[in-house]
């Protein structure tokens, strides 16, 4: 088949799938934004970056997404005109508007969408955190308006893919029949426990397996991933465990949700809030780190905190489990789909700051008590989310099966 993947940050979720399909003899291409400089194992075409949207209010999101969709459709038309490439399957991420009009270019193709998340005004990320909740009528209308392009994307698609059952459940009932749940997968053969792991931090602090190390990883340090709750739990933890070190990975920017209303980052706001109660020599902010260092950090971790609003589940949580980390997770639906309390990890109510302090202290005080949980965490990753034996074959089957659908 001729298969085209469409994503502004390609390869993104298709990192393993695209080259695997190419290796099976399919003609695979990517279509991405011109600003995207990520390396790709398959040939990539680029579309010009969309202009800045000037529309305000409830229509802003659809104006942005449909504008990008129009640019991508024109690029797709030019792609065929210049190269003769006419895809049998078009697989794009529905969240960015890129796929909205591609059926108008290639009406005979099978169109697939990556259905990652469907916004809602209750029971999901919006309105979840009372500290930042602003869900009056106007805000609910704006959120409802953000669904428009997502609904259009899945309506236009012949089939859809979601990485977790909970994320699939956020879509309207009438759309769920199109959705197949297959996780992107993690490389459990590479992401293994390593008792000999050692990390030297930028300030010279050396950490190794067996040390009292708490880790926290997020693309950005912000409320959506519970950074504020985690920071508020640390003073009691560091007071109780004078040898403990906390290693925090994540950028100072913003990935999800609203930006701070003051001239400080979320990182700085919540660090300043608790700084008086912290030994800052034992709290290490690393920003973004190379993947091998990320692996080593999780391998030396004695307790890995993962918090999330009811939102998209991070790869890093399952990667941590694959490396045998003790994951202490928030009791929120995306996390609960993977972690069972006292079976393959521990769960704490998202907002229970004292509970987070107790759980982290307990994990450091008696690491031997968590050996079985660590083993079970890795078993969960291997038996449910392994890339090569489980997820990738299913993903390949999902795409190749479109020829007979």
C-alpha positions as CSV (number, residue, x, y, z in Angstrom):
1,X,0.0,0.0,0.0
2,X,0.9,3.7,-0.2
3,X,0.5,5.1,3.3
4,X,0.7,8.8,4.3
5,X,1.1,9.8,7.9
6,X,0.1,13.4,8.7
7,X,1.2,15.2,11.9
8,X,2.7,18.6,12.5
9,X,5.4,17.0,14.7
10,X,5.9,13.8,12.7
11,X,6.9,11.1,13.6
12,X,5.2,11.8,17.0
13,X,2.9,8.8,17.8
14,X,4.0,7.2,14.5
15,X,7.6,6.9,15.5
16,X,7.7,3.1,15.4
17,X,4.7,2.4,13.2
18,X,5.8,4.3,10.1
19,X,9.2,2.6,9.6
20,X,7.7,-0.8,10.6
21,X,5.2,-0.5,7.7
22,X,8.0,0.6,5.4
23,X,10.0,-2.4,6.3
24,X,7.1,-4.6,5.3
25,X,7.2,-3.3,1.8
26,X,4.7,-0.4,1.9
27,X,5.4,2.9,0.4
28,X,5.3,5.2,3.5
29,X,5.5,9.0,3.6
30,X,5.0,11.7,6.1
31,X,3.4,15.1,5.8
32,X,4.4,17.6,8.5
33,X,4.8,21.3,9.2
34,X,7.8,23.0,7.7
35,X,9.1,24.2,11.1
36,X,9.3,20.5,12.3
37,X,12.9,19.4,12.1
38,X,12.5,16.1,13.8
39,X,14.4,13.2,12.2
40,X,12.3,10.7,10.2
41,X,13.0,7.2,9.1
42,X,10.7,7.6,6.1
43,X,10.6,10.4,3.5
44,X,8.8,13.5,4.6
45,X,6.9,16.3,2.7
46,X,6.3,19.6,4.4
47,X,3.4,22.1,4.4
48,X,3.9,25.8,5.1
49,X,3.2,27.0,8.6
50,X,-0.3,28.4,9.1
51,X,-0.6,32.1,9.7
52,X,-1.5,33.4,13.2
53,X,-5.2,33.3,13.8
54,X,-6.8,36.7,14.6
55,X,-10.3,35.4,15.4
56,X,-11.2,35.6,19.1
57,X,-13.8,34.0,21.2
58,X,-15.6,30.7,20.8
59,X,-14.7,30.3,17.1
60,X,-10.9,30.7,17.6
61,X,-10.0,27.0,17.9
62,X,-12.0,26.0,14.8
63,X,-10.6,29.0,12.9
64,X,-7.1,27.8,13.7
65,X,-7.7,24.1,13.0
66,X,-9.7,24.6,9.8
67,X,-7.1,27.1,8.6
68,X,-4.4,24.5,9.1
69,X,-6.6,21.9,7.5
70,X,-6.9,24.1,4.3
71,X,-3.2,24.5,4.1
72,X,-2.6,20.8,4.5
73,X,-5.2,20.0,1.8
74,X,-3.5,22.3,-0.6
75,X,-0.1,20.8,0.2
76,X,-1.6,17.3,-0.3
77,X,-3.0,18.3,-3.7
78,X,0.4,19.7,-4.8
79,X,2.1,16.5,-3.5
80,X,0.1,14.3,-5.8
81,X,0.5,16.8,-8.7
82,X,4.3,17.0,-8.4
83,X,5.1,13.4,-7.3
84,X,2.2,11.3,-8.5
85,X,1.9,9.9,-4.9
86,X,-1.7,8.9,-4.2
87,X,-2.1,7.2,-0.8
88,X,-4.3,4.2,-0.2
89,X,-4.3,5.0,3.5
90,X,-4.1,8.5,5.2
91,X,-3.4,8.4,8.9
92,X,-3.4,11.7,10.8
93,X,-3.8,13.1,14.3
94,X,-7.3,14.5,14.6
95,X,-6.2,17.1,17.2
96,X,-4.5,19.6,14.9
97,X,-7.0,20.0,12.1
98,X,-4.7,18.6,9.5
99,X,-7.0,15.9,8.3
100,X,-10.2,17.9,8.1
101,X,-10.3,18.2,4.3
102,X,-8.0,15.5,3.0
103,X,-10.9,13.4,1.9
104,X,-11.6,16.1,-0.6
105,X,-8.2,15.5,-2.1
106,X,-8.1,11.7,-1.9
107,X,-11.7,10.5,-1.8
108,X,-10.8,6.9,-2.6
109,X,-8.3,6.5,0.3
110,X,-9.1,5.0,3.7
111,X,-8.9,7.8,6.2
112,X,-7.7,7.1,9.8
113,X,-7.5,9.4,12.7
114,X,-5.6,9.3,16.0
115,X,-8.3,10.1,18.5
116,X,-6.3,11.1,21.5
117,X,-8.7,13.1,23.6
118,X,-12.1,14.8,23.3
119,X,-12.7,17.8,25.5
120,X,-15.6,18.1,27.9
121,X,-16.8,20.5,30.5
122,X,-17.1,18.0,33.3
123,X,-15.4,14.8,34.3
124,X,-12.2,15.6,32.5
125,X,-9.4,18.2,32.7
126,X,-11.7,21.2,32.7
127,X,-13.1,22.1,36.1
128,X,-11.2,19.2,37.7
129,X,-8.9,21.4,39.8
130,X,-10.8,23.9,42.0
131,X,-7.7,26.0,42.4
132,X,-7.8,26.9,38.8
133,X,-11.4,26.2,37.8
134,X,-13.2,28.8,35.8
135,X,-16.2,26.9,34.4
136,X,-18.9,29.5,34.2
137,X,-21.2,29.5,31.1
138,X,-18.8,31.4,28.9
139,X,-15.9,29.1,29.7
140,X,-18.1,26.0,29.1
141,X,-19.1,27.4,25.7
142,X,-15.5,27.9,24.8
143,X,-14.6,24.4,25.8
144,X,-17.6,23.1,23.8
145,X,-16.3,25.0,20.8
146,X,-13.0,23.2,21.0
147,X,-14.8,19.9,20.3
148,X,-15.9,21.0,16.8
149,X,-12.8,20.0,14.8
150,X,-12.3,16.8,16.8
151,X,-15.8,15.7,16.0
152,X,-15.4,16.6,12.3
153,X,-12.1,14.7,12.2
154,X,-13.6,11.4,13.5
155,X,-16.7,11.9,11.4
156,X,-14.6,12.2,8.3
157,X,-12.5,9.2,9.2
158,X,-13.2,5.6,8.3
159,X,-11.6,4.3,11.5
160,X,-9.9,5.8,14.6
161,X,-7.3,4.8,17.1
162,X,-7.0,5.7,20.8
163,X,-4.0,4.7,23.0
164,X,-6.1,3.9,26.1
165,X,-9.6,2.8,26.9
166,X,-10.3,5.9,29.0
167,X,-9.2,8.3,26.3
168,X,-11.4,6.5,23.9
169,X,-14.3,6.8,26.3
170,X,-14.1,10.6,26.2
171,X,-15.5,10.6,22.7
172,X,-19.2,10.7,22.0
173,X,-21.0,7.3,22.1
174,X,-21.9,7.5,18.5
175,X,-18.2,7.8,17.5
176,X,-16.8,5.1,19.8
177,X,-17.7,2.3,17.4
178,X,-15.0,3.6,15.0
179,X,-12.3,3.6,17.7
180,X,-9.8,0.8,18.2
181,X,-7.8,0.9,21.4
182,X,-4.1,0.2,20.9
183,X,-1.3,1.8,23.0
184,X,1.7,3.3,21.2
185,X,3.9,0.8,23.1
186,X,7.1,1.1,25.1
187,X,10.4,-0.7,24.4
188,X,10.5,-2.9,27.4
189,X,13.5,-4.8,26.1
190,X,15.5,-1.5,26.3
191,X,13.7,0.0,29.3
192,X,14.7,-2.5,32.0
193,X,15.7,-2.3,35.7
194,X,19.4,-1.7,36.2
195,X,20.8,-2.2,39.7
196,X,24.1,-0.7,38.5
197,X,22.6,2.5,37.2
198,X,24.3,5.7,38.2
199,X,23.6,9.4,37.5
200,X,25.8,12.4,38.0
201,X,23.7,15.6,38.2
202,X,24.9,19.0,36.8
203,X,25.9,20.1,40.4
204,X,28.1,17.0,40.8
205,X,25.7,15.0,43.0
206,X,26.0,11.3,42.2
207,X,23.0,9.1,42.6
208,X,22.8,5.3,42.2
209,X,20.3,2.6,42.8
210,X,19.6,2.2,46.5
211,X,19.9,5.9,47.2
212,X,16.8,7.7,48.4
213,X,15.8,9.3,45.1
214,X,12.4,10.7,44.2
215,X,11.7,11.4,40.6
216,X,9.1,13.6,38.9
217,X,8.9,13.8,35.1
218,X,6.6,16.0,32.9
219,X,7.0,17.6,29.5
220,X,6.3,20.9,31.3
221,X,6.1,21.7,35.0
222,X,2.5,22.7,35.3
223,X,-0.8,22.0,37.2
224,X,-2.1,19.5,34.6
225,X,0.6,17.1,35.7
226,X,0.2,17.9,39.4
227,X,3.5,19.8,39.8
228,X,1.9,22.1,42.4
229,X,0.7,19.2,44.5
230,X,4.0,17.4,44.3
231,X,6.0,20.5,45.3
232,X,3.7,21.1,48.3
233,X,4.3,17.5,49.5
234,X,8.1,17.9,49.4
235,X,8.8,19.9,52.6
236,X,7.5,17.1,54.9
237,X,9.3,14.5,52.8
238,X,12.7,16.2,53.0
239,X,12.2,16.9,56.7
240,X,11.5,13.3,57.4
241,X,14.2,11.9,55.1
242,X,17.4,14.0,55.4
243,X,19.3,11.9,52.9
244,X,16.6,12.1,50.2
245,X,17.2,13.8,46.8
246,X,14.4,15.0,44.5
247,X,15.1,15.0,40.7
248,X,12.5,17.0,38.6
249,X,12.6,16.7,34.8
250,X,10.5,19.0,32.7
251,X,10.6,22.4,30.9
252,X,9.7,25.7,32.5
253,X,7.2,26.4,29.8
254,X,3.5,25.4,29.4
255,X,2.1,22.5,27.4
256,X,-1.5,22.1,28.6
257,X,-4.1,24.3,30.3
258,X,-3.9,28.0,31.0
259,X,-0.7,30.1,31.4
260,X,0.0,31.8,34.7
261,X,-1.6,35.2,35.2
262,X,1.6,36.7,36.7
263,X,5.0,37.2,35.3
264,X,6.4,33.9,36.6
265,X,6.3,30.4,35.3
266,X,4.3,27.7,37.0
267,X,7.6,26.1,38.0
268,X,8.7,29.3,39.8
269,X,5.3,30.1,41.3
270,X,5.1,26.8,43.2
271,X,8.8,26.6,44.0
272,X,8.6,30.0,45.6
273,X,5.6,28.9,47.5
274,X,7.4,26.1,49.4
275,X,11.1,27.2,49.0
276,X,11.3,28.3,52.6
277,X,10.6,24.7,53.7
278,X,13.0,23.0,51.3
279,X,16.6,22.1,51.4
280,X,17.2,23.4,47.9
281,X,20.5,21.6,47.7
282,X,18.5,18.4,47.5
283,X,16.0,19.5,44.9
284,X,17.4,19.2,41.4
285,X,15.6,20.8,38.4
286,X,17.1,19.3,35.2
287,X,14.8,20.8,32.5
288,X,14.6,18.5,29.5
289,X,17.2,15.7,29.5
290,X,18.6,13.3,26.8
291,X,16.7,10.0,26.8
292,X,19.6,7.9,28.2
293,X,19.8,10.2,31.2
294,X,16.0,9.9,31.6
295,X,16.4,6.1,31.6
296,X,19.2,6.2,34.2
297,X,17.1,8.5,36.5
298,X,14.2,6.2,36.5
299,X,16.5,3.2,37.1
300,X,17.9,4.8,40.3
301,X,14.5,6.1,41.4
302,X,13.3,4.8,44.7
303,X,9.9,6.5,44.3
304,X,8.5,8.0,41.0
305,X,5.6,10.4,41.4
306,X,3.2,10.6,38.5
307,X,0.2,12.9,38.8
308,X,-2.3,13.8,36.0
309,X,-5.6,15.5,35.6
310,X,-8.2,13.3,33.9
311,X,-6.3,13.8,30.6
312,X,-3.9,12.1,28.2
313,X,-1.8,9.5,29.9
314,X,2.0,10.2,29.6
315,X,4.3,7.6,28.0
316,X,6.7,8.3,30.8
317,X,4.6,6.6,33.4
318,X,4.6,3.2,31.6
319,X,8.2,3.7,30.7
320,X,8.9,4.1,34.5
321,X,7.0,0.9,35.2
322,X,9.0,-0.9,32.5
323,X,12.2,0.0,34.4
324,X,10.8,-1.4,37.6
325,X,10.2,1.9,39.3
326,X,7.7,2.2,42.2
327,X,5.2,4.5,40.6
328,X,3.0,6.5,43.1
329,X,0.2,7.7,40.9
330,X,-2.8,10.0,41.2
331,X,-6.1,8.3,41.7
332,X,-7.5,9.7,38.4
333,X,-9.0,7.7,35.6
334,X,-6.1,7.6,33.1
335,X,-3.7,6.4,35.8
336,X,-6.2,3.9,37.3
337,X,-6.5,2.2,34.0
338,X,-2.9,1.0,34.4
339,X,-2.0,1.1,38.1
340,X,-3.9,-0.9,40.7
341,X,-3.2,0.2,44.2
342,X,-0.9,-2.1,46.2
343,X,-0.7,-4.5,43.2
344,X,1.6,-2.9,40.7
345,X,2.1,0.6,42.3
346,X,0.4,2.9,44.8
347,X,-2.4,5.4,44.3
348,X,-3.0,8.7,46.2
349,X,-5.8,11.1,45.8
350,X,-4.6,13.9,43.4
351,X,-5.3,16.7,45.9
352,X,-4.2,15.0,49.1
353,X,-0.9,16.8,49.8
354,X,-0.4,15.1,53.2
355,X,-1.2,11.7,51.6
356,X,1.5,12.3,49.0
357,X,4.0,13.2,51.7
358,X,3.2,10.0,53.6
359,X,3.4,7.8,50.5
360,X,6.8,9.2,49.4
361,X,8.2,9.0,53.0
362,X,7.0,5.4,53.3
363,X,8.5,4.4,50.0
364,X,11.9,5.8,51.0
365,X,11.7,4.4,54.6
366,X,11.2,0.7,53.5
367,X,12.2,0.1,49.9
368,X,12.4,-3.6,50.4
369,X,8.6,-3.6,51.1
370,X,8.0,-2.5,47.5
371,X,10.0,-5.1,45.7
372,X,6.9,-7.1,44.7
373,X,5.2,-3.9,43.4
374,X,8.2,-3.0,41.3
375,X,8.2,-6.5,39.7
376,X,4.5,-6.3,39.1
377,X,4.9,-2.9,37.5
378,X,7.4,-4.2,35.0
379,X,5.2,-7.3,34.4
380,X,2.3,-4.9,33.6
381,X,4.5,-3.0,31.1
382,X,5.8,-6.2,29.4
383,X,2.4,-8.0,29.2
384,X,0.2,-5.1,28.2
385,X,2.3,-2.4,26.6
386,X,5.4,-4.0,25.1
387,X,6.2,-2.4,21.7
388,X,7.6,-5.3,19.7
389,X,5.5,-8.2,20.9
390,X,2.1,-6.6,21.5
391,X,1.5,-3.0,20.4
392,X,3.4,-2.7,17.2
393,X,1.9,-5.9,15.6
394,X,-1.6,-4.7,16.6
395,X,-0.9,-1.3,15.1
396,X,0.4,-2.8,11.9
397,X,-2.7,-5.0,11.7
398,X,-4.9,-1.9,12.3
399,X,-3.4,-0.1,9.3
400,X,-3.0,-3.1,7.0
401,X,-6.5,-4.3,7.7
402,X,-7.9,-1.2,6.1
403,X,-7.4,-2.8,2.6
404,X,-10.3,-5.2,3.3
405,X,-12.5,-2.9,5.3
